[in-house]
Structure formats: structure tokens, C-alpha cells
């Protein structure tokens, strides 16, 4: 199967990311339909022209016609959805996802899925602190990373199709990781950063901070405006790996604290130089 505009694309879940996918794909002329729980989300997507059709219930015809089904659902909801609805999926179709953890998802879904449907997992490394389709914005994909998470059960054709989906969405760099490596990287790059932002906002109850703050505090705590339902699920699913990364952060924090206690300015500056060097590699390159 080639990723082309002849394919029927179905998105399950029109939240922030599902809506952003629909927006990006429809703008480029792909045929997109959607299934989601909220009729208002369907109406919003139809009004925007992001989808051709939408429904709030699993629709046999819509699922049976979809060449690619993108599940933009929380991990546990995604697994439950597969168990209930996989019998409706088109034979020979491709299933993919956007879930932020993979070890607890990929093997389970591939193990329960019909043999004539292939699941290739992916993780768009983009988003916003708000939730819901009305905050969807496909511009967040520009310059962002997209991770494909194949297993030995995946065909080269499905892996390539998933990469082409990432390209069509507008992602700048597309990589491959196995599920375990993905979850280790994500624990540090994404989950730990949210942990730090939440902890920082909970470190003081001073009610007047917003009157005095500067850009550095705003930038550092942007993601503290957090979807607690989603992120608490992700933290708990990836618990041991996240705890390991939190310990590494604690050790680095303690090392920096020691330079302050000991007034060791040279070691402090050494850490700052290392920080600057490493951070410079993360600047987004726009297309």
C-alpha cells in the first residue's frame, strides 16, 4: 500500500492531536473521516472542513472502508477500543496510533489484532498544553520529531507507509526506535520535563507570582498547564522507567546544589557550559 490521496483515512478520537492530524491531512487533500465520542467535536471538524464525515458511534461502513485507521486515544482506551471494534476493520488495512508509551501498548495490540490487519505504532513528538479539538493546530508539527516504533511483526511496507504519514503531516525528522528504547527516551525527554514543571508550580503557594515573573519562568512552566487525566496515565504506565529518570535528575540537581554550597564556581560554570552545549542541539529546524 502506497500513502496516496486515493486512500481513505479514518481518525478515531478528535481531541487536540486527532484534530491536528485531521487539519494537516485535509489541507493537503487527503480524504479524512472521524469517529469520536463528542458530537460537538464532529461538528467543529466538519465546519472547519477537516473531515468529510464523522460519527459518535463505531460505524461498520466507515471502519470497513478505511485503508488507514489512526487511533488518537489514551493507551488504555486504545487497547479497549481494539478489543471491541477490530472485527470492523478493513482486511488488509493499516492501524497506527499516537500513544506516548509503547512497551505496554505495542505487543498487546499486535498480539490481540487480527492477522489481516497490521498495527504499526508511532509517536508524534508535538502538542500543546491545552486539550480538545478547538485547540488543534497542525503548525505544531513543523520542525517537530516523529517516531515510528516497529517490531519484527511489521512489514517494510507498513513501516514506510507510517513514515510517509509523518511526512504528510509536516514533521521535520522521522526516526525509528524499538518500544523499550522509546519509553526510556520519552521518560527523560517528555515525562520528566512535565514532572519538573508540575513540581516547580507546586513548590510555593505564593499567590502573586504572576505579577513578577519573567519569560524564563513562563517558558519553563508552560507545560505545567497539564492534562492530568492523560499524563497521570502515562506516568503510571511507564512508572519504573520514569522513576529511574527522576533519580538521574535528582543526582544532577544535587550536584549543582553542591557547587553552590561549596562556592565552587568553576564546577558550576562547567555544568552550565555542558548544559549550553547540549541544549544548542535541540533548537528546531523549520522546513
Steps between C-alpha positions, in 0.01 A plus 500: 500500500636841399414809701297699249196723476300205373501347847217533749632622835300459818587674826369356827488774761473868410683659787797734475716259303227327302373841393850616407549186289167560326589863435844421357382216276187668367696813406715282275201341332478167682157346562442497875207369705472480876339317789496668841278509807404867486259625233626854552848387393353346186309819425812711556709285265229504233468877525877536460501265202740263674285190447249386239288295739488431872307297752492449876448123477715228339373491144542170313508663157745772600734253671461248220603756238801643684839415349679667790350534847674744735408449866551828684402353838649456846688168531242313710212637294683399180549141615137477610384645167695237305346221705150623426526618141781326313252265333375801302839598357565455130697191404848604386477839667763672715443610859719756673487709819641803679544353850781640715609162643574191295617195701160462665314560174675364191540131591152488651330650195700293252426189703124554502457642150368297205767358271364687197543845661846642575576731792803728466547727799611864487546793735469862381732704721286811491205650680371784708422546867128537423268211416200457271447541128446876524868533594616289206780653297689307232780759502639325811621223267729737308858442612390227742607136533297191414597157634400174331512196732515181293531141618600181320130451424492807276553493126740743328200632305306594815806663657554707185131592487515624860805711419322648200208587726743691722635685197149589383421638845799733472748351746862600448691193623366145494678234704463135595529363855411169661233520770736471799741764372207726414360483852842572653551801276148629555531461877789746490408733213128534564372348823783628723461852363132493593590367846743789552250761379225365727733477801625855442147640493419308819818617680343823628152624577590868451188644331683792339757326279329598176554870587877467499594211273712532187527300181735239646245384757215511248702296249608245759150446638293517179433126515391522864156579357453129471231254393498312831288212368738418216834569668423315822416195286826533306705544818353190663531281191869596466554510877833317546670667205379845607614442859845412369518826303375697800787353704754607237354851507517502880870410483572782253298745713695394809830542316407855405389568856839382624680751279294773664554374855875471441517824301668300225446746220722319251303173532176697485612669176611164365146364546357813340730468198403136458133599525542770235686264264236228526203735480625657175437167325128516578413818312228418246586521134200625309428363154 
